[in-house]
């Protein structure tokens, strides 16, 4: 892992009226890593993601991306930087009136100017990359399972060959087998494409399977961001309950099975 962060967040604040979600939050994402972001309800995991990708302007702080001050850029310059991001939203956010290949082709037509036939041909490649069968390209979102919708949304997030992939609760709503397959897909894509991944999740299995580091949000800040074993050993009540409760123990045991003598 490089010593220089790809994304550097310093002193971030997000306030909504009298409600302060983040105050003086610092966090780094390094090239090639999968960073898991966790925290209790209301800690602003998705708000943090939306701040970094430019969908929400923070109340204060600095966000450096690829060495540039994102908040200081013009709208045109910010758009140029944000095209290097791929974002998978929690509910997929696919256009229901478009087929999968049309959904994935849309950013290729709008941002790169590809012809529709070329964009749809490339979209079929991206859908295959996300693990979908060829016949899925002409299906509509309403015809798909939850797992297929997640993969289609992932294909769209990969459409413009991003350098950083942002995933908001990517396994939410999936059955355990589908969630595990998605976790392994993310690992495969990271290794094959050289992606850096910012992953908001509550799924302990995802943390143990896919993440190089884990950041815990608490009381408006990042309480700790480190390897999972170090994070799990942090002296904090929420961390203890989360990582050492029954589900946490089960996820740990699944990731580190004890061999029979």
DRENPA-3360 file (N, C-alpha, C; in nm, 2 decimals, always signed):
BEGIN
1 = XXXXXXXX = +0.08/-0.12/+0.00/+0.00/+0.00/+0.00/+0.09/+0.12/+0.00 ~ +0.05/+0.22/-0.09/+0.13/+0.35/-0.10/+0.12/+0.43/+0.03 ~ +0.22/+0.51/+0.06/+0.22/+0.59/+0.18/+0.13/+0.71/+0.16 ~ +0.10/+0.75/+0.03/+0.03/+0.87/+0.01/-0.12/+0.83/-0.02 ~ -0.21/+0.89/+0.06/-0.35/+0.86/+0.04/-0.41/+0.91/-0.10 ~ -0.50/+0.83/-0.15/-0.56/+0.87/-0.28/-0.67/+0.97/-0.24 ~ -0.74/+0.95/-0.13/-0.84/+1.04/-0.08/-0.80/+1.08/+0.06 ~ -0.80/+1.21/+0.09/-0.76/+1.26/+0.22/-0.87/+1.35/+0.27;
9 = XXXXXXXX = -0.93/+1.31/+0.38/-1.04/+1.40/+0.44/-0.99/+1.45/+0.57 ~ -1.00/+1.59/+0.59/-0.95/+1.65/+0.71/-1.05/+1.75/+0.76 ~ -1.08/+1.74/+0.89/-1.16/+1.84/+0.96/-1.31/+1.85/+0.91 ~ -1.36/+1.74/+0.85/-1.49/+1.74/+0.79/-1.60/+1.76/+0.89 ~ -1.69/+1.85/+0.85/-1.81/+1.87/+0.93/-1.93/+1.87/+0.84 ~ -2.04/+1.80/+0.89/-2.17/+1.80/+0.82/-2.27/+1.83/+0.92 ~ -2.34/+1.94/+0.90/-2.44/+1.99/+1.00/-2.57/+2.01/+0.92 ~ -2.68/+1.97/+0.98/-2.81/+1.99/+0.92/-2.90/+2.06/+1.03;
17 = XXXXXXXX = -2.91/+2.19/+1.01/-2.98/+2.27/+1.12/-2.90/+2.25/+1.25 ~ -2.97/+2.21/+1.36/-2.91/+2.19/+1.49/-2.84/+2.06/+1.50 ~ -2.86/+1.97/+1.40/-2.80/+1.84/+1.41/-2.67/+1.83/+1.34 ~ -2.57/+1.79/+1.42/-2.43/+1.78/+1.37/-2.40/+1.63/+1.35 ~ -2.38/+1.59/+1.23/-2.35/+1.45/+1.20/-2.20/+1.42/+1.21 ~ -2.12/+1.51/+1.16/-1.98/+1.50/+1.16/-1.91/+1.63/+1.21 ~ -1.81/+1.62/+1.29/-1.73/+1.73/+1.34/-1.59/+1.69/+1.35 ~ -1.50/+1.76/+1.27/-1.36/+1.74/+1.27/-1.32/+1.60/+1.24;
25 = XXXXXXXX = -1.38/+1.54/+1.13/-1.36/+1.40/+1.09/-1.24/+1.39/+1.00 ~ -1.15/+1.30/+1.03/-1.03/+1.28/+0.94/-1.04/+1.13/+0.89 ~ -1.00/+1.11/+0.77/-1.00/+0.97/+0.71/-0.92/+0.97/+0.58 ~ -0.85/+0.86/+0.56/-0.77/+0.84/+0.44/-0.81/+0.71/+0.37 ~ -0.81/+0.72/+0.23/-0.82/+0.60/+0.15/-0.69/+0.58/+0.07 ~ -0.63/+0.47/+0.08/-0.50/+0.45/+0.01/-0.52/+0.37/-0.12 ~ -0.43/+0.39/-0.21/-0.44/+0.32/-0.34/-0.44/+0.17/-0.33 ~ -0.53/+0.11/-0.39/-0.54/-0.04/-0.40/-0.60/-0.11/-0.28;
33 = XXXXXXXX = -0.65/-0.03/-0.18/-0.71/-0.09/-0.06/-0.86/-0.09/-0.07 ~ -0.92/-0.19/+0.01/-1.06/-0.19/+0.03/-1.08/-0.14/+0.18 ~ -1.14/-0.02/+0.19/-1.16/+0.03/+0.33/-1.31/+0.02/+0.36 ~ -1.34/-0.06/+0.47/-1.47/-0.07/+0.52/-1.51/+0.04/+0.62 ~ -1.62/+0.10/+0.60/-1.66/+0.21/+0.70/-1.79/+0.16/+0.77 ~ -1.78/+0.15/+0.90/-1.89/+0.10/+0.99/-1.92/+0.20/+1.10 ~ -2.03/+0.18/+1.16/-2.07/+0.27/+1.27/-2.22/+0.24/+1.30 ~ -2.26/+0.29/+1.42/-2.40/+0.27/+1.46/-2.49/+0.36/+1.38;
41 = XXXXXXXX = -2.62/+0.33/+1.40/-2.72/+0.41/+1.33/-2.71/+0.56/+1.36 ~ -2.71/+0.64/+1.26/-2.70/+0.79/+1.27/-2.56/+0.84/+1.28 ~ -2.46/+0.76/+1.26/-2.32/+0.81/+1.26/-2.28/+0.87/+1.12 ~ -2.36/+0.86/+1.02/-2.34/+0.94/+0.90/-2.24/+0.86/+0.80 ~ -2.26/+0.73/+0.79/-2.17/+0.66/+0.70/-2.20/+0.70/+0.55 ~ -2.33/+0.70/+0.52/-2.37/+0.73/+0.38/-2.35/+0.88/+0.36 ~ -2.37/+0.96/+0.46/-2.34/+1.11/+0.45/-2.19/+1.13/+0.42 ~ -2.10/+1.06/+0.48/-1.96/+1.07/+0.45/-1.93/+1.04/+0.31;
49 = XXXXXXXX = -1.99/+0.93/+0.26/-1.97/+0.88/+0.12/-2.02/+0.99/+0.03 ~ -2.14/+1.04/+0.05/-2.20/+1.14/-0.04/-2.11/+1.27/-0.04 ~ -2.05/+1.30/+0.07/-1.97/+1.42/+0.08/-1.84/+1.40/-0.01 ~ -1.78/+1.29/+0.00/-1.66/+1.26/-0.08/-1.69/+1.26/-0.23 ~ -1.80/+1.20/-0.27/-1.83/+1.19/-0.42/-1.89/+1.31/-0.47 ~ -1.92/+1.41/-0.39/-1.96/+1.54/-0.44/-2.11/+1.56/-0.45 ~ -2.19/+1.47/-0.39/-2.33/+1.48/-0.39/-2.38/+1.57/-0.27 ~ -2.30/+1.60/-0.18/-2.33/+1.68/-0.06/-2.21/+1.76/-0.02;
57 = XXXXXXXX = -2.24/+1.89/-0.02/-2.13/+1.98/+0.02/-2.12/+1.99/+0.17 ~ -2.00/+1.96/+0.23/-1.99/+1.96/+0.37/-2.00/+2.10/+0.43 ~ -2.03/+2.12/+0.56/-2.03/+2.25/+0.62/-1.89/+2.30/+0.64 ~ -1.79/+2.22/+0.66/-1.65/+2.26/+0.68/-1.56/+2.15/+0.65 ~ -1.43/+2.18/+0.64/-1.33/+2.07/+0.62/-1.27/+2.07/+0.48 ~ -1.19/+1.97/+0.46/-1.11/+1.96/+0.33/-1.12/+1.82/+0.28 ~ -1.15/+1.80/+0.15/-1.15/+1.67/+0.09/-1.05/+1.68/-0.03 ~ -0.93/+1.61/-0.02/-0.84/+1.60/-0.13/-0.86/+1.47/-0.20;
65 = XXXXXXXX = -0.87/+1.47/-0.33/-0.88/+1.35/-0.41/-0.78/+1.36/-0.52 ~ -0.70/+1.26/-0.54/-0.59/+1.26/-0.64/-0.50/+1.38/-0.63 ~ -0.48/+1.43/-0.50/-0.40/+1.54/-0.48/-0.46/+1.68/-0.50 ~ -0.59/+1.68/-0.54/-0.66/+1.81/-0.56/-0.76/+1.83/-0.46 ~ -0.78/+1.96/-0.42/-0.88/+2.01/-0.33/-1.02/+2.00/-0.39 ~ -1.10/+1.90/-0.37/-1.22/+1.88/-0.43/-1.32/+2.00/-0.41 ~ -1.32/+2.05/-0.29/-1.42/+2.16/-0.26/-1.37/+2.29/-0.32 ~ -1.25/+2.31/-0.36/-1.20/+2.43/-0.42/-1.21/+2.44/-0.57;
73 = XXXXXXXX = -1.25/+2.32/-0.63/-1.25/+2.32/-0.78/-1.38/+2.38/-0.83 ~ -1.37/+2.43/-0.95/-1.49/+2.47/-1.02/-1.58/+2.35/-1.05 ~ -1.70/+2.38/-1.09/-1.79/+2.27/-1.12/-1.74/+2.19/-1.23 ~ -1.68/+2.25/-1.33/-1.63/+2.17/-1.45/-1.51/+2.08/-1.40 ~ -1.42/+2.14/-1.33/-1.30/+2.07/-1.28/-1.35/+1.95/-1.19 ~ -1.44/+1.98/-1.10/-1.49/+1.88/-1.01/-1.56/+1.76/-1.08 ~ -1.63/+1.79/-1.19/-1.69/+1.69/-1.27/-1.58/+1.60/-1.33 ~ -1.47/+1.66/-1.38/-1.36/+1.59/-1.43/-1.31/+1.49/-1.33;
81 = XXXXXXXX = -1.29/+1.53/-1.21/-1.24/+1.45/-1.10/-1.34/+1.34/-1.07 ~ -1.47/+1.38/-1.06/-1.57/+1.28/-1.02/-1.59/+1.17/-1.12 ~ -1.56/+1.19/-1.24/-1.57/+1.09/-1.34/-1.47/+0.97/-1.32 ~ -1.38/+1.00/-1.23/-1.28/+0.89/-1.19/-1.34/+0.81/-1.08 ~ -1.46/+0.84/-1.04/-1.53/+0.76/-0.93/-1.63/+0.67/-1.00 ~ -1.66/+0.56/-0.93/-1.77/+0.48/-0.96/-1.85/+0.46/-0.83 ~ -1.99/+0.47/-0.84/-2.07/+0.47/-0.72/-2.18/+0.37/-0.73 ~ -2.19/+0.28/-0.63/-2.30/+0.19/-0.63/-2.39/+0.23/-0.51;
89 = XXXXXXXX = -2.51/+0.28/-0.53/-2.60/+0.32/-0.43/-2.67/+0.20/-0.37 ~ -2.72/+0.22/-0.24/-2.77/+0.11/-0.17/-2.88/+0.03/-0.24 ~ -2.97/+0.11/-0.30/-3.08/+0.04/-0.37/-3.06/+0.03/-0.52 ~ -2.94/+0.04/-0.56/-2.91/+0.02/-0.71/-2.93/+0.15/-0.79 ~ -3.04/+0.22/-0.77/-3.07/+0.34/-0.85/-3.07/+0.32/-1.00 ~ -3.11/+0.20/-1.04/-3.12/+0.18/-1.19/-3.25/+0.25/-1.24 ~ -3.25/+0.28/-1.37/-3.37/+0.34/-1.43/-3.46/+0.22/-1.47 ~ -3.58/+0.22/-1.41/-3.66/+0.10/-1.43/-3.72/+0.09/-1.57;
97 = XXXXXXXX = -3.72/+0.20/-1.65/-3.77/+0.19/-1.79/-3.67/+0.15/-1.89 ~ -3.54/+0.13/-1.84/-3.43/+0.09/-1.93/-3.39/-0.05/-1.91 ~ -3.34/-0.12/-2.01/-3.28/-0.25/-1.99/-3.15/-0.23/-1.92 ~ -3.09/-0.34/-1.88/-2.96/-0.34/-1.81/-2.86/-0.28/-1.90 ~ -2.85/-0.32/-2.03/-2.75/-0.27/-2.11/-2.77/-0.12/-2.14 ~ -2.90/-0.08/-2.14/-2.92/+0.07/-2.16/-2.88/+0.15/-2.04 ~ -2.91/+0.09/-1.92/-2.87/+0.16/-1.79/-2.71/+0.18/-1.79 ~ -2.64/+0.07/-1.83/-2.49/+0.08/-1.82/-2.44/+0.17/-1.94;
105 = XXXXXXXX = -2.51/+0.17/-2.05/-2.46/+0.24/-2.17/-2.48/+0.39/-2.15 ~ -2.58/+0.43/-2.07/-2.61/+0.57/-2.05/-2.49/+0.66/-2.02 ~ -2.41/+0.63/-1.91/-2.30/+0.72/-1.88/-2.19/+0.72/-2.00 ~ -2.19/+0.61/-2.07/-2.09/+0.60/-2.18/-2.13/+0.70/-2.30 ~ -2.26/+0.71/-2.32/-2.32/+0.80/-2.42/-2.31/+0.95/-2.37 ~ -2.34/+0.97/-2.25/-2.35/+1.11/-2.19/-2.21/+1.17/-2.17 ~ -2.12/+1.09/-2.11/-1.99/+1.14/-2.07/-1.88/+1.13/-2.17 ~ -1.89/+1.02/-2.25/-1.78/+0.99/-2.34/-1.82/+1.02/-2.49;
113 = XXXXXXXX = -1.95/+1.02/-2.51/-2.00/+1.05/-2.64/-2.00/+0.93/-2.74 ~ -2.00/+0.81/-2.68/-2.00/+0.69/-2.77/-2.14/+0.68/-2.84 ~ -2.13/+0.62/-2.96/-2.26/+0.59/-3.02/-2.34/+0.49/-2.94 ~ -2.47/+0.48/-2.96/-2.55/+0.39/-2.89/-2.50/+0.24/-2.91 ~ -2.48/+0.20/-3.04/-2.43/+0.06/-3.06/-2.30/+0.03/-2.99 ~ -2.21/+0.12/-2.99/-2.08/+0.10/-2.93/-2.09/+0.10/-2.77 ~ -2.18/+0.19/-2.72/-2.20/+0.20/-2.58/-2.27/+0.07/-2.53 ~ -2.36/+0.02/-2.60/-2.43/-0.10/-2.56/-2.34/-0.22/-2.57;
121 = XXXXXXXX = -2.26/-0.22/-2.67/-2.16/-0.34/-2.68/-2.07/-0.34/-2.56 ~ -2.02/-0.22/-2.52/-1.93/-0.21/-2.40/-2.00/-0.23/-2.28 ~ -2.13/-0.19/-2.27/-2.21/-0.22/-2.15/-2.23/-0.37/-2.13 ~ -2.24/-0.45/-2.24/-2.25/-0.59/-2.22/-2.12/-0.65/-2.16 ~ -2.01/-0.59/-2.20/-1.88/-0.63/-2.14/-1.88/-0.61/-1.99 ~ -1.93/-0.49/-1.95/-1.93/-0.45/-1.81/-2.02/-0.54/-1.73 ~ -2.14/-0.57/-1.79/-2.23/-0.66/-1.72/-2.17/-0.80/-1.70 ~ -2.10/-0.85/-1.80/-2.03/-0.98/-1.79/-1.92/-0.97/-1.68;
129 = XXXXXXXX = -1.85/-0.86/-1.67/-1.75/-0.83/-1.57/-1.81/-0.84/-1.43 ~ -1.93/-0.80/-1.42/-2.00/-0.80/-1.29/-2.07/-0.93/-1.26 ~ -2.04/-1.03/-1.35/-2.09/-1.17/-1.32/-2.23/-1.20/-1.37 ~ -2.29/-1.12/-1.46/-2.42/-1.14/-1.51/-2.42/-1.22/-1.64 ~ -2.51/-1.31/-1.67/-2.52/-1.38/-1.79/-2.55/-1.29/-1.91 ~ -2.52/-1.33/-2.03/-2.54/-1.25/-2.15/-2.69/-1.21/-2.17 ~ -2.78/-1.30/-2.14/-2.92/-1.27/-2.16/-2.98/-1.17/-2.07 ~ -2.90/-1.14/-1.96/-2.95/-1.03/-1.86/-2.95/-0.89/-1.92;
137 = XXXXXXXX = -2.87/-0.87/-2.03/-2.85/-0.74/-2.09/-2.98/-0.68/-2.13 ~ -3.07/-0.76/-2.18/-3.20/-0.71/-2.24/-3.31/-0.72/-2.14 ~ -3.28/-0.75/-2.02/-3.39/-0.76/-1.91/-3.40/-0.62/-1.85 ~ -3.52/-0.60/-1.78/-3.54/-0.48/-1.71/-3.52/-0.50/-1.56 ~ -3.49/-0.40/-1.48/-3.47/-0.42/-1.34/-3.58/-0.49/-1.27 ~ -3.71/-0.47/-1.30/-3.82/-0.54/-1.24/-3.82/-0.69/-1.26 ~ -3.75/-0.73/-1.36/-3.74/-0.88/-1.38/-3.63/-0.95/-1.31 ~ -3.55/-0.87/-1.23/-3.43/-0.93/-1.17/-3.44/-0.96/-1.02;
145 = XXXXXXXX = -3.36/-1.05/-0.97/-3.35/-1.07/-0.83/-3.27/-0.95/-0.77 ~ -3.27/-0.95/-0.63/-3.19/-0.84/-0.57/-3.04/-0.85/-0.60 ~ -2.99/-0.97/-0.60/-2.85/-0.99/-0.63/-2.81/-0.95/-0.77 ~ -2.90/-0.97/-0.87/-2.87/-0.93/-1.00/-2.88/-0.78/-1.02 ~ -2.97/-0.72/-0.94/-2.98/-0.57/-0.95/-2.85/-0.51/-0.89 ~ -2.80/-0.57/-0.78/-2.67/-0.52/-0.73/-2.56/-0.53/-0.83 ~ -2.55/-0.64/-0.90/-2.45/-0.67/-1.00/-2.46/-0.57/-1.12 ~ -2.59/-0.55/-1.16/-2.61/-0.45/-1.27/-2.57/-0.31/-1.23;
153 = XXXXXXXX = -2.60/-0.27/-1.11/-2.56/-0.14/-1.06/-2.41/-0.13/-1.05 ~ -2.35/-0.24/-1.01/-2.20/-0.25/-1.01/-2.14/-0.23/-1.15 ~ -2.20/-0.30/-1.25/-2.16/-0.28/-1.39/-2.17/-0.13/-1.43 ~ -2.28/-0.07/-1.39/-2.29/+0.08/-1.43/-2.18/+0.16/-1.36 ~ -2.15/+0.13/-1.23/-2.05/+0.20/-1.16/-1.91/+0.18/-1.22 ~ -1.89/+0.07/-1.29/-1.77/+0.04/-1.36/-1.76/+0.09/-1.50 ~ -1.87/+0.15/-1.55/-1.88/+0.19/-1.69/-1.77/+0.27/-1.74 ~ -1.73/+0.37/-1.66/-1.63/+0.47/-1.71/-1.49/+0.44/-1.66;
161 = XXXXXXXX = -1.47/+0.31/-1.62/-1.33/+0.26/-1.58/-1.28/+0.35/-1.46 ~ -1.35/+0.35/-1.35/-1.31/+0.44/-1.24/-1.19/+0.39/-1.17 ~ -1.12/+0.48/-1.10/-1.01/+0.44/-1.02/-1.05/+0.41/-0.88 ~ -1.16/+0.47/-0.83/-1.21/+0.45/-0.70/-1.36/+0.41/-0.71 ~ -1.39/+0.30/-0.63/-1.53/+0.25/-0.63/-1.59/+0.28/-0.50 ~ -1.70/+0.34/-0.49/-1.77/+0.37/-0.37/-1.89/+0.28/-0.36 ~ -1.90/+0.20/-0.26/-2.01/+0.10/-0.24/-2.09/+0.13/-0.11 ~ -2.22/+0.16/-0.13/-2.30/+0.19/-0.01/-2.39/+0.07/+0.02;
169 = XXXXXXXX = -2.35/+0.00/+0.13/-2.43/-0.12/+0.17/-2.45/-0.22/+0.05 ~ -2.34/-0.26/-0.01/-2.36/-0.34/-0.13/-2.43/-0.48/-0.11 ~ -2.42/-0.54/+0.01/-2.48/-0.67/+0.03/-2.61/-0.66/+0.11 ~ -2.66/-0.54/+0.13/-2.79/-0.52/+0.21/-2.90/-0.59/+0.13 ~ -2.98/-0.67/+0.19/-3.09/-0.73/+0.13/-3.06/-0.86/+0.05 ~ -2.93/-0.90/+0.05/-2.90/-1.02/-0.02/-2.90/-1.14/+0.08 ~ -2.93/-1.26/+0.03/-2.91/-1.38/+0.11/-2.77/-1.41/+0.14 ~ -2.73/-1.49/+0.24/-2.59/-1.51/+0.27/-2.51/-1.56/+0.15;
177 = XXXXXXXX = -2.56/-1.65/+0.07/-2.48/-1.70/-0.04/-2.46/-1.59/-0.14 ~ -2.56/-1.51/-0.17/-2.55/-1.40/-0.27/-2.45/-1.29/-0.22 ~ -2.46/-1.27/-0.09/-2.37/-1.17/-0.02/-2.22/-1.21/-0.03 ~ -2.20/-1.34/+0.00/-2.06/-1.39/+0.00/-2.01/-1.39/-0.15 ~ -2.09/-1.42/-0.25/-2.05/-1.41/-0.38/-2.01/-1.27/-0.42 ~ -2.09/-1.17/-0.37/-2.06/-1.03/-0.41/-1.93/-0.99/-0.34 ~ -1.91/-1.03/-0.22/-1.78/-1.00/-0.15/-1.66/-1.04/-0.23 ~ -1.67/-1.17/-0.28/-1.56/-1.22/-0.36/-1.54/-1.15/-0.49;
185 = XXXXXXXX = -1.66/-1.11/-0.55/-1.65/-1.04/-0.68/-1.58/-0.90/-0.66 ~ -1.60/-0.84/-0.55/-1.54/-0.71/-0.52/-1.38/-0.73/-0.51 ~ -1.35/-0.84/-0.44/-1.20/-0.87/-0.42/-1.14/-0.90/-0.56 ~ -1.21/-0.97/-0.64/-1.16/-1.01/-0.78/-1.14/-0.88/-0.86 ~ -1.24/-0.79/-0.86/-1.24/-0.67/-0.94/-1.13/-0.58/-0.89 ~ -1.11/-0.57/-0.76/-1.01/-0.48/-0.70/-0.87/-0.53/-0.75 ~ -0.85/-0.66/-0.75/-0.72/-0.72/-0.79/-0.70/-0.71/-0.94 ~ -0.81/-0.73/-1.02/-0.79/-0.74/-1.16/-0.78/-0.60/-1.22;
193 = XXXXXXXX = -0.85/-0.50/-1.16/-0.86/-0.37/-1.22/-0.78/-0.26/-1.15 ~ -0.72/-0.30/-1.03/-0.64/-0.21/-0.96/-0.72/-0.10/-0.89 ~ -0.84/-0.13/-0.85/-0.93/-0.04/-0.79/-0.89/-0.01/-0.64 ~ -0.93/+0.11/-0.60/-0.94/+0.14/-0.45/-1.09/+0.14/-0.42 ~ -1.13/+0.09/-0.30/-1.27/+0.07/-0.27/-1.30/+0.13/-0.14 ~ -1.40/+0.22/-0.14/-1.46/+0.28/-0.01/-1.59/+0.21/+0.01 ~ -1.60/+0.13/+0.11/-1.72/+0.04/+0.13/-1.79/+0.07/+0.26 ~ -1.91/+0.13/+0.25/-1.99/+0.15/+0.37/-2.07/+0.02/+0.39;
201 = XXXXXXXX = -2.07/-0.04/+0.50/-2.14/-0.16/+0.53/-2.17/-0.18/+0.67 ~ -2.27/-0.27/+0.70/-2.29/-0.32/+0.84/-2.26/-0.47/+0.84 ~ -2.22/-0.53/+0.73/-2.21/-0.67/+0.72/-2.07/-0.72/+0.77 ~ -2.07/-0.79/+0.88/-1.95/-0.83/+0.94/-1.88/-0.93/+0.85 ~ -1.95/-1.02/+0.78/-1.88/-1.11/+0.68/-1.81/-1.03/+0.58 ~ -1.86/-0.92/+0.53/-1.79/-0.84/+0.43/-1.66/-0.79/+0.48 ~ -1.67/-0.74/+0.61/-1.55/-0.68/+0.67/-1.44/-0.79/+0.68 ~ -1.47/-0.91/+0.72/-1.37/-1.01/+0.74/-1.33/-1.07/+0.61;
209 = XXXXXXXX = -1.41/-1.07/+0.51/-1.38/-1.13/+0.38/-1.30/-1.03/+0.29 ~ -1.34/-0.91/+0.28/-1.29/-0.82/+0.18/-1.21/-0.70/+0.22 ~ -1.22/-0.66/+0.34/-1.16/-0.53/+0.38/-1.01/-0.54/+0.43 ~ -0.93/-0.45/+0.38/-0.79/-0.44/+0.43/-0.78/-0.36/+0.56 ~ -0.87/-0.25/+0.57/-0.88/-0.17/+0.69/-1.02/-0.14/+0.71 ~ -1.05/-0.11/+0.84/-1.19/-0.07/+0.88/-1.18/+0.06/+0.96 ~ -1.27/+0.15/+0.92/-1.29/+0.28/+0.99/-1.42/+0.27/+1.07 ~ -1.42/+0.31/+1.19/-1.54/+0.31/+1.28/-1.58/+0.46/+1.30;
217 = XXXXXXXX = -1.70/+0.49/+1.26/-1.75/+0.63/+1.29/-1.82/+0.63/+1.43 ~ -1.79/+0.73/+1.51/-1.86/+0.74/+1.64/-1.85/+0.88/+1.69 ~ -1.96/+0.94/+1.74/-1.96/+1.07/+1.79/-1.91/+1.17/+1.69 ~ -1.94/+1.16/+1.57/-1.91/+1.26/+1.47/-1.77/+1.25/+1.41 ~ -1.69/+1.15/+1.45/-1.55/+1.14/+1.41/-1.52/+0.99/+1.37 ~ -1.40/+0.97/+1.32/-1.35/+0.84/+1.30/-1.28/+0.80/+1.43 ~ -1.34/+0.70/+1.50/-1.28/+0.66/+1.63/-1.15/+0.58/+1.61 ~ -1.15/+0.50/+1.51/-1.03/+0.42/+1.48/-1.04/+0.38/+1.33;
225 = XXXXXXXX = -0.92/+0.37/+1.26/-0.91/+0.32/+1.13/-0.79/+0.24/+1.12 ~ -0.80/+0.11/+1.10/-0.68/+0.02/+1.11/-0.72/-0.12/+1.06 ~ -0.63/-0.21/+1.07/-0.66/-0.35/+1.04/-0.77/-0.40/+1.13 ~ -0.84/-0.50/+1.08/-0.96/-0.54/+1.16/-0.93/-0.59/+1.29 ~ -0.82/-0.66/+1.31/-0.78/-0.72/+1.44/-0.75/-0.61/+1.54 ~ -0.69/-0.50/+1.49/-0.66/-0.39/+1.58/-0.79/-0.31/+1.62 ~ -0.88/-0.29/+1.52/-1.01/-0.23/+1.54/-1.09/-0.31/+1.64 ~ -1.10/-0.44/+1.62/-1.18/-0.52/+1.71/-1.13/-0.52/+1.85;
233 = XXXXXXXX = -1.00/-0.49/+1.87/-0.94/-0.49/+2.01/-0.95/-0.35/+2.07 ~ -1.01/-0.25/+2.00/-1.02/-0.12/+2.06/-1.12/-0.11/+2.18 ~ -1.08/-0.04/+2.28/-1.16/-0.03/+2.40/-1.27/+0.07/+2.38 ~ -1.38/+0.02/+2.33/-1.50/+0.10/+2.31/-1.62/+0.01/+2.32 ~ -1.73/+0.06/+2.38/-1.85/-0.03/+2.40/-1.91/-0.07/+2.27 ~ -1.93/+0.02/+2.18/-2.00/-0.02/+2.05/-1.91/-0.12/+1.98 ~ -1.78/-0.10/+1.97/-1.69/-0.19/+1.90/-1.70/-0.33/+1.96 ~ -1.70/-0.33/+2.10/-1.70/-0.46/+2.17/-1.83/-0.53/+2.13;
241 = XXXXXXXX = -1.94/-0.46/+2.14/-2.07/-0.53/+2.11/-2.08/-0.57/+1.97 ~ -2.03/-0.49/+1.88/-2.04/-0.52/+1.74/-1.95/-0.64/+1.69 ~ -1.83/-0.63/+1.73/-1.73/-0.74/+1.69/-1.73/-0.86/+1.77 ~ -1.77/-0.85/+1.90/-1.76/-0.96/+1.99/-1.89/-1.02/+2.03 ~ -2.00/-0.97/+1.97/-2.13/-1.04/+2.00/-2.14/-1.16/+1.91 ~ -2.25/-1.23/+1.92/-2.27/-1.36/+1.85/-2.24/-1.35/+1.70 ~ -2.29/-1.25/+1.63/-2.27/-1.23/+1.49/-2.12/-1.21/+1.46 ~ -2.06/-1.12/+1.54/-1.92/-1.09/+1.52/-1.83/-1.22/+1.54;
249 = XXXXXXXX = -1.86/-1.30/+1.64/-1.79/-1.42/+1.66/-1.81/-1.52/+1.55 ~ -1.93/-1.53/+1.50/-1.96/-1.62/+1.38/-1.88/-1.57/+1.26 ~ -1.88/-1.44/+1.23/-1.81/-1.39/+1.11/-1.66/-1.42/+1.13 ~ -1.61/-1.40/+1.25/-1.46/-1.42/+1.27/-1.43/-1.57/+1.25 ~ -1.51/-1.66/+1.30/-1.49/-1.80/+1.29/-1.50/-1.85/+1.15 ~ -1.59/-1.79/+1.07/-1.61/-1.82/+0.93/-1.48/-1.78/+0.85 ~ -1.43/-1.67/+0.89/-1.31/-1.62/+0.82/-1.18/-1.69/+0.87 ~ -1.18/-1.74/+0.99/-1.06/-1.80/+1.05/-1.10/-1.94/+1.11;
257 = XXXXX = -1.14/-2.03/+1.02/-1.18/-2.16/+1.07/-1.07/-2.23/+1.15 ~ -1.11/-2.30/+1.25/-1.01/-2.38/+1.33/-1.00/-2.51/+1.27 ~ -0.88/-2.55/+1.24/-0.85/-2.68/+1.18/-0.87/-2.79/+1.28 ~ -0.93/-2.90/+1.24/-0.94/-3.02/+1.33/-0.80/-3.08/+1.35 ~ -0.77/-3.12/+1.48/-0.64/-3.19/+1.50/-0.63/-3.32/+1.43;
% end
